């Protein structure tokens, strides 16, 4: 093993650059997460990834417990709204299942942008 010696000021510069990269990565992750919160997913994906019945989801939006939008005959839900319902225990599911739904949405967005290019 080889020992490397550097000046204190060079070490401090290295540490400050590493800290700046860490802050940049954390900020990018937060921005990506918040942009996904505004995305919409269809009811079928919500049911599939959260392991809930479509009738359960229909009852929730009929009772006004979850907001939604419709296009044609399809219902769409914002990820932020799904998170709110999970936190309020309106939807009984796990964080892991929510993360699977978010990963599904992220993959769908990546495929769509790859098709555009």
Secondary structure, 3 states (H helix, E strand, C coil): CCCCCCCHHHHHHHHHHHHHHHHHHHHHHHHHHHHHHCCEEEHHHHHHHHCCCHHHHHHHHHCCCCCCEEECCEEEEEHHHHHHHHHCCCCCCCHHHHHHHHHHHHHHHHHHHHHHC
